[in-house]
Amino acid sequence: MKQVNVGMIGYKFMGKAHSHAYRDLPMFFPQVGRPVMKAICGRDEKGVSQAAEQFGWESWTTDWRELLKRDDIDLIDINAPSDAHKEIALAAAAAGKHLFCEKPLALTLADSREMLQAAERAGVKHMVGFNYRFAPAVRLAKKLVEEGRLGQIYHFRAWFLQDWIVDPEFPLVWRLQKEVAGSGSHGDLGAHLIDLAHYLVGDIQEVIGMSETFVKERPMPSSMTGLSARGSKDAPRGPVTVDDATLFLARFAGGALGSFEASRFAPGHRCTNAFEINGSKGSVKFDFERMNELQVYFTDDAEDVQGFRRVLATDPAHAYAEAWWPPGHTIGYEHTFIHEVVELMQALQENRQPVPDFRDGVKCQQVLEAVDLSIAEKRWIQTNEL
């Protein structure tokens, strides 16, 4: 079993999720490479030192460049805000470190391509953090598509709805600033939908979209962590420079039609990340708020029992399930990150490229920018135009 020494940059929402995965993986997946939490990095000394103690890291620093100089670190985990991804990844690849980077890979398609080229040139392994691929029920949907049990795929429709910024007085956090985040609901939520579409159905060929920013200005924050923040109504206000909601239509290379909706303005939807696939022999439906379930329908069922059936993806027949609890004992959001790290550690142990990798990140970014261009030019855009 190979030991992999990790240096992580970022310590808030995703930093906690990744730390939890590194800590729990050896207990449930002892057969794969073992991550060792060597060092964590963040800009705020007080915050990162507290995170190091709380999450279980051996050391901490406020300068990510220090991690690249250390011979005892094999892998750089990047979950800092999106505007920092490129600089860190390029330097880490040049230093010969393997890369695990949260999505979206970069602020632009050009930057994401540069990151992929740097990783390939350096000969290091690279992975992008599309964790929703790793829910057992999603893996079951993939299996049904791959085995042809849904037949020819006609439709893929997906929606990722949240409501955490519906209040117009919610502060102007970094996720609402284009220069830091790259885009709003489109790049944050829509990126996951696009990756799931690529994973489950195949390449997207052309798109046309629309978007809206419903609240144009917000008060500046006094503090922020993850998806929460504090501010004052009397605080100076700044412009929201990203989309609050983006919708688009798509045509897949294989002939299927797609519809996508990402919004942070859907009251009552905390994290409705859902999709439906319709094929000539059946359909599946998934909603991450019920992540252990896949709704499955087959056209060849007897007429008197036709209808969607609920499949609980916790039996040993399903991906990753044998490592967890007895059938019917469900798992949660954090387990998708553990499964993600299982793939990463196995790939490093087997000296192969983990999946999804930076190529998948580039392909996702290509669709994101094609949608943006279609909105700007009010026309269908072929993804290969970019």
C-alpha distance (Angstrom), angle and dihedral (degrees) to the residues before:
residue distance angle dihedral
M1 . . .
K2 3.79 . .
Q3 3.81 120.8 .
V4 3.82 114.8 -140.5
N5 3.80 118.1 -161.8
V6 3.80 111.3 -147.0
G7 3.79 131.8 -154.3
M8 3.81 111.9 -170.8
I9 3.82 128.1 -160.6
G10 3.80 111.3 -158.5
Y11 3.79 129.5 38.7
K12 3.80 110.6 -167.5
F13 3.84 128.3 77.8
M14 3.80 99.1 -19.4
G15 3.79 91.9 28.7
K16 3.78 90.0 61.3
A17 3.82 92.1 45.2
H18 3.81 92.7 50.8
S19 3.82 92.8 44.0
H20 3.78 90.8 52.4
A21 3.81 89.8 51.4
Y22 3.80 93.4 51.3
R23 3.79 91.5 48.5
D24 3.81 97.7 47.2
L25 3.80 100.4 38.7
P26 3.86 97.4 81.0
M27 3.82 91.5 52.5
F28 3.80 95.5 55.0
F29 3.82 103.5 23.0
P30 3.82 104.5 35.7
Q31 3.81 92.1 155.4
V32 3.82 94.5 70.0
G33 3.80 130.2 70.3
R34 3.80 114.4 -65.7
P35 3.83 118.3 -122.7
V36 3.80 115.5 -141.7
M37 3.81 114.0 -156.3
K38 3.80 99.4 -136.0
A39 3.81 104.8 161.1
I40 3.79 141.9 -5.5
C41 3.80 126.0 -157.0
G42 3.79 134.2 -156.8
R43 3.79 137.3 151.8
D44 3.81 96.4 -119.5
E45 3.81 111.4 71.4
K46 3.78 95.7 -157.0
G47 3.78 94.0 45.7
V48 3.78 97.4 45.9
S49 3.80 94.1 44.5
Q50 3.80 90.1 52.6
A51 3.80 90.5 47.3
A52 3.81 91.5 50.5
E53 3.79 90.8 55.3
Q54 3.80 95.2 41.4
F55 3.81 96.8 45.5
G56 3.80 96.7 39.0
W57 3.81 105.1 -110.8
E58 3.81 118.5 158.6
S59 3.82 94.6 -134.8
W60 3.79 143.8 -4.5
T61 3.79 140.6 -147.8
T62 3.79 139.3 -179.1
D63 3.82 93.8 -141.6
W64 3.80 115.4 70.9
R65 3.79 90.6 -163.6
E66 3.80 88.1 70.0
L67 3.80 89.5 64.8
L68 3.80 91.3 56.6
K69 3.81 91.7 55.4
R70 3.80 93.5 55.4
D71 3.80 116.8 100.6
D72 3.78 90.6 -159.6
I73 3.84 94.0 65.7
D74 3.82 119.2 84.8
L75 3.80 102.9 169.6
I76 3.80 132.2 41.4
D77 3.81 114.4 -152.7
I78 3.83 111.3 -159.4
N79 3.80 116.3 -162.6
A80 3.80 98.7 141.2
P81 3.85 118.3 121.7
S82 3.80 114.1 -59.2
D83 3.80 96.3 -103.7
A84 3.82 89.9 65.5
H85 3.81 98.0 51.1
K86 3.79 99.8 87.0
E87 3.80 99.4 48.2
I88 3.79 93.1 46.8
A89 3.80 95.0 44.4
L90 3.81 94.2 49.4
A91 3.79 92.2 49.7
A92 3.81 93.4 43.9
A93 3.81 92.3 50.3
A94 3.81 90.2 49.6
A95 3.82 87.6 52.3
G96 3.81 90.4 53.9
K97 3.80 96.5 -111.0
H98 3.78 123.2 145.7
L99 3.82 113.3 -118.2
F100 3.79 135.2 -131.5
C101 3.82 109.9 175.1
E102 3.78 130.2 179.4
K103 3.78 119.7 -125.8
P104 2.93 140.6 -64.8
L105 3.77 87.4 52.1
A106 3.82 93.7 -144.8
L107 3.80 143.4 -19.3
T108 3.81 93.2 -95.0
L109 3.77 140.9 23.6
A110 3.80 90.6 -116.2
D111 3.81 90.9 54.7
S112 3.79 93.2 47.2
R113 3.80 90.6 51.1
E114 3.78 89.7 50.6
M115 3.81 89.8 52.4
L116 3.81 91.4 51.1
Q117 3.79 91.9 48.4
A118 3.81 91.6 49.4
A119 3.81 92.2 50.9
E120 3.80 92.5 47.7
R121 3.79 92.4 45.7
A122 3.81 90.7 51.5
G123 3.80 92.4 46.2
V124 3.81 93.3 -128.9
K125 3.79 126.8 141.6
H126 3.81 116.2 -106.5
M127 3.79 134.7 -166.8
V128 3.83 133.5 179.3
G129 3.80 121.2 -146.4
F130 3.80 107.5 -113.2
N131 3.78 94.4 145.8
Y132 3.81 98.6 171.6
R133 3.81 89.8 73.5
F134 3.79 86.2 70.6
A135 3.80 100.5 62.6
P136 3.83 107.1 113.1
A137 3.82 91.5 -130.3
V138 3.82 90.3 54.7
R139 3.80 89.3 50.1
L140 3.80 87.9 53.1
A141 3.82 90.5 52.6
K142 3.81 88.4 51.3
K143 3.81 90.8 50.2
L144 3.81 92.7 51.4
V145 3.81 91.4 50.2
E146 3.82 94.3 45.5
E147 3.81 93.4 48.2
G148 3.81 90.9 50.8
R149 3.78 93.1 -119.0
L150 3.81 90.9 134.0
G151 3.80 91.5 46.2
Q152 3.79 121.2 -146.5
I153 3.80 109.3 0.5
Y154 3.81 113.5 -123.4
H155 3.80 105.8 166.6
F156 3.79 140.5 24.4
R157 3.80 115.3 -178.0
A158 3.78 122.6 175.4
W159 3.76 138.7 175.3
F160 3.80 133.3 -176.7
L161 3.80 110.8 -168.6
Q162 3.80 129.9 -179.8
D163 3.80 135.1 163.3
W164 3.81 106.7 -161.6
I165 3.83 95.6 117.4
V166 3.82 100.0 40.0
D167 3.83 89.7 110.9
P168 3.85 105.1 85.4
E169 3.83 88.5 -146.3
F170 3.79 92.9 59.9
P171 3.83 105.5 120.2
L172 3.79 126.5 -99.1
V173 3.81 97.6 -101.3
W174 3.81 122.0 -176.2
R175 3.80 91.5 -97.4
L176 3.81 87.9 67.8
Q177 3.81 94.7 54.1
K178 3.80 116.2 85.8
E179 3.80 95.0 -154.2
V180 3.82 89.6 61.2
A181 3.81 105.0 28.0
G182 3.80 100.9 30.7
S183 3.79 92.3 -139.1
G184 3.79 140.0 -3.0
S185 3.79 128.1 -120.7
H186 3.80 89.4 -14.3
G187 3.81 97.5 61.2
D188 3.79 96.2 29.6
L189 3.80 102.7 43.2
G190 3.79 103.2 10.3
A191 3.80 91.1 55.0
H192 3.80 89.6 65.1
L193 3.81 91.3 50.3
I194 3.80 91.8 49.1
D195 3.80 92.0 50.1
L196 3.81 91.7 48.5
A197 3.80 88.7 50.3
H198 3.80 91.5 51.3
Y199 3.81 91.1 46.1
L200 3.80 96.4 46.8
V201 3.81 105.9 30.9
G202 3.81 109.9 13.2
D203 3.79 141.5 -112.6
I204 3.79 121.3 -9.4
Q205 3.80 111.6 -128.1
E206 3.82 105.5 -173.6
V207 3.81 139.1 2.4
I208 3.78 144.4 -171.7
G209 3.80 123.7 -169.9
M210 3.76 151.9 168.0
S211 3.80 133.4 -151.3
E212 3.79 142.4 -175.9
T213 3.79 139.9 -162.7
F214 3.79 104.4 -150.1
V215 3.82 98.4 -176.4
K216 3.79 110.9 44.2
E217 3.83 100.1 -173.7
R218 3.79 135.0 28.9
P219 3.83 137.6 -179.6
M220 3.80 116.4 -92.1
P221 3.83 113.5 -104.6
S222 3.79 125.7 -114.2
S223 3.82 91.1 -160.3
M224 3.80 138.2 -4.2
T225 3.80 138.1 -172.0
G226 3.78 125.6 175.4
L227 3.80 107.8 -43.1
S228 3.81 95.2 -18.8
A229 3.79 130.4 82.8
R230 3.78 143.9 165.9
G231 3.74 129.0 -134.5
S232 3.79 144.4 141.4
K233 3.79 131.1 -109.9
D234 3.79 86.4 -131.7
A235 3.79 92.7 55.6
P236 3.80 119.7 110.2
R237 3.79 112.3 -89.8
G238 3.78 128.3 -128.7
P239 3.80 134.3 -166.5
V240 3.80 122.1 -92.5
T241 3.81 103.3 -129.8
V242 3.82 100.8 -176.5
D243 3.79 135.7 67.9
D244 3.79 121.5 -87.0
A245 3.80 91.3 -160.6
T246 3.81 135.4 10.7
L247 3.79 128.1 -175.8
F248 3.79 127.9 -177.2
L249 3.77 143.8 170.7
A250 3.78 122.8 -136.3
R251 3.77 142.9 -170.8
F252 3.81 117.3 -147.9
A253 3.79 123.4 -139.4
G254 3.81 88.0 -118.0
G255 3.80 92.3 57.4
A256 3.82 101.1 -100.5
L257 3.79 120.8 132.6
G258 3.81 122.4 -129.1
S259 3.79 139.4 -163.5
F260 3.80 124.5 -168.6
E261 3.81 132.4 -171.5
A262 3.80 126.7 -177.8
S263 3.79 119.9 177.0
R264 3.78 140.4 158.6
F265 3.81 90.1 -167.0
A266 3.80 102.2 74.0
P267 3.84 107.4 112.1
G268 3.79 112.5 -144.2
H269 3.78 93.7 25.6
R270 3.79 109.4 104.8
C271 3.81 97.3 169.5
T272 3.80 110.2 -15.7
N273 3.79 100.5 169.1
A274 3.78 102.5 166.5
F275 3.77 143.5 154.3
E276 3.79 140.5 -179.4
I277 3.79 127.0 -157.2
N278 3.81 121.6 -163.1
G279 3.79 121.9 -165.1
S280 3.79 138.7 168.3
K281 3.82 91.9 -95.6
G282 3.79 102.1 33.8
S283 3.77 151.4 -38.1
V284 3.79 141.0 -111.5
K285 3.81 130.8 -155.5
F286 3.82 127.2 -164.3
D287 3.81 133.4 -177.8
F288 3.80 118.6 -178.4
E289 3.80 91.4 -146.3
R290 3.83 82.8 70.0
M291 3.79 93.4 33.5
N292 3.80 97.7 162.7
E293 3.81 92.6 60.5
L294 3.80 134.7 76.2
Q295 3.78 120.1 -171.5
V296 3.82 108.3 -141.4
Y297 3.82 131.2 -171.8
F298 3.81 127.9 -177.8
T299 3.80 122.7 -168.1
D300 3.82 92.8 -146.3
D301 3.79 94.8 62.5
A302 3.79 113.9 116.1
E303 3.79 110.7 -82.8
D304 3.79 94.4 -118.3
V305 3.83 93.2 57.1
Q306 3.79 100.9 35.1
G307 3.80 116.3 134.6
F308 3.77 141.6 89.7
R309 3.79 113.8 -52.6
R310 3.80 124.6 -155.7
V311 3.79 112.0 -123.0
L312 3.80 113.6 -165.8
A313 3.81 104.2 -148.9
T314 3.80 96.4 -150.8
D315 3.82 101.0 95.8
P316 3.83 120.0 103.2
A317 3.82 87.9 -104.4
H318 3.80 88.7 74.1
A319 3.80 129.3 78.5
Y320 3.82 115.6 -82.2
A321 3.83 92.4 -7.2
E322 3.80 96.6 116.1
A323 3.81 90.2 64.6
W324 3.78 94.1 57.6
W325 3.79 135.0 48.6
P326 3.81 136.1 -38.3
P327 3.83 114.9 -70.1
G328 3.79 112.8 -70.4
H329 3.81 93.8 27.7
T330 3.78 101.8 115.0
I331 3.79 132.2 -142.1
G332 3.82 130.1 -145.4
Y333 3.80 148.2 -139.7
E334 3.79 94.3 -70.8
H335 3.80 91.3 59.4
T336 3.80 92.0 66.1
F337 3.81 87.3 64.7
I338 3.79 91.8 48.3
H339 3.81 90.1 52.3
E340 3.79 89.0 47.3
V341 3.80 90.2 54.5
V342 3.81 90.0 46.4
E343 3.81 88.1 60.9
L344 3.80 91.2 45.7
M345 3.80 94.7 49.2
Q346 3.81 93.1 44.1
A347 3.80 90.9 50.8
L348 3.79 92.4 51.0
Q349 3.80 90.6 46.8
E350 3.82 91.5 49.8
N351 3.82 93.8 40.9
R352 3.80 93.4 -122.0
Q353 3.78 135.5 122.9
P354 3.84 113.6 -87.6
V355 3.80 119.4 -130.2
P356 2.99 130.4 -98.4
D357 3.78 93.0 37.1
F358 3.80 136.9 170.2
R359 3.82 89.4 -75.4
D360 3.79 87.9 63.9
G361 3.80 89.3 47.2
V362 3.82 90.5 52.8
K363 3.81 91.9 47.2
C364 3.80 90.5 51.6
Q365 3.81 91.6 48.0
Q366 3.79 89.2 51.1
V367 3.81 91.1 58.4
L368 3.82 92.3 43.9
E369 3.79 91.0 54.9
A370 3.81 93.1 42.4
V371 3.81 88.1 57.1
D372 3.81 90.9 48.5
L373 3.80 90.3 50.7
S374 3.79 91.7 48.3
I375 3.80 89.7 53.1
A376 3.80 92.0 48.9
E377 3.81 94.6 46.2
K378 3.82 97.5 31.9
R379 3.79 94.6 -131.6
W380 3.78 143.5 98.1
I381 3.81 112.4 -79.5
Q382 3.79 125.6 -154.9
T383 3.80 108.1 -137.7
N384 3.79 90.4 -136.7
E385 3.82 88.6 63.8
L386 3.81 87.5 78.6
